[in-house]
Amino acid sequence: MSKNNKKLESLVRPEIRAMSAYHVPEATGLVKLDAMENPFAWPIEMKEEWLQLLSDAEPNRYPDPSAKELVASLRHCFGVPSELGVVLGNGSDELIQLILMAMHQGASIMAPTPSFVMYRHIATSLSLPFVSVPLNGDFSLDVPTMISEIERHDPAVIFLAYPNNPTANLFHDEDIRAILNAANGLVVIDEAYQPFARKSFLNRVSEHENLIVLRTVSKLGLAGLRLGFLVGHNNLTDDLEKIRLPYNINIFTQLTATFAFKHMDVLDGQAAILCNQRERLLKKLSSLSVVRVFPSEANFILFSLLSDSAERVFEELKEAGVLIKKMGHVPGLPDECLRVTVGTRSENDLFFEKIGSILK
């Protein structure tokens, strides 16, 4: 290695050099059941109307920096009161990063584990200490330990995924309220999978000055847009707006999301179908004696193999043309865990047929 290369490498913080990039597996030619996407296309009439709308866009011009029409549509669609602030992000990942960027140097970040990996990943990238509190064996919050750790570390931000990823369960409302009451810092309730849970803390933001509710439209069926939004009190959202990059929501996302929010009946109908398919797939998987299946309030199902290798089953499913998620070693999860996204009826049937054959 040259002297110049060593100098350049020394410019990067050691914790960044020690990190691994977030890996997205290649899925070409496979039935893709690994990323919690909505598998349904839009009705042809809706797609044609959307394409006509896009034809009027002016990509040579910057988009509206505050996305006023989109925010108004979003407020109407999701019932966000006018007295609360809304911040838009290029996916909810950017909003997680934005929240943590705003915290003072050395601020502690807390989340139960296992949970969404980006909480720790982004905290580490910003040199913020991360405090993890293991979930109970049934994946519920260990409230006494969390409150003890809150008193010990006084975290600036606590993340609670609701439903939780990768465990797919909803935490008990009284447990979340206990965390809200104990916290001196922000509590971010991440409702990425809300379309499948039908429960939300959005209507309680007004009651708690330290509460932020985070949403994404990805699981709703708009993953390609990369649009997230958060709702909080104006004193918080005004500060976040100061560090949000200008023009972070491009013109095509603004047009498409505004259009899609006018067709929520279509998206809600698709979510309802996926909920029905989830229950059907849960029942079918539970019929396999060699599998332990965990309850789900999301659009994915976590399960563990009782007497087989997750690596073997994952690879054989992939060879059979079906891609799911191999969890690997995740503290707090049983060994040999896999996660499957709920797809269309035919995709779910193909997955079950293949895994049933592999496990025989």
Secondary structure by P-SEA (a helix, b strand, c coil): ccaaaaaaaaaccccccccccccccccccccccccccccccccaaaaaaaaaaaaaccccccccccaaaaaaaaaaaacccccbbbbbcccaaaaaaaaaaacccbbbbbbcccccaaaaaaaaaacbbbbbbbcccccccaaaaaaaaaaaccccbbbbccccccccccccaaaaaaaaaacccbbbbcccccccccccccccccccccbbbbbbcccccccccbbbbbbccaaaaaaaaaacccccccaaaaaaaaaaaaaaaaaaaaaaaaaaaaaaaaaaaaacccbbbbbbcccbbbbbbccccaaaaaaaaaaacbbbbbcccccccccbbbbbccccaaaaaaaaaaaaaaac
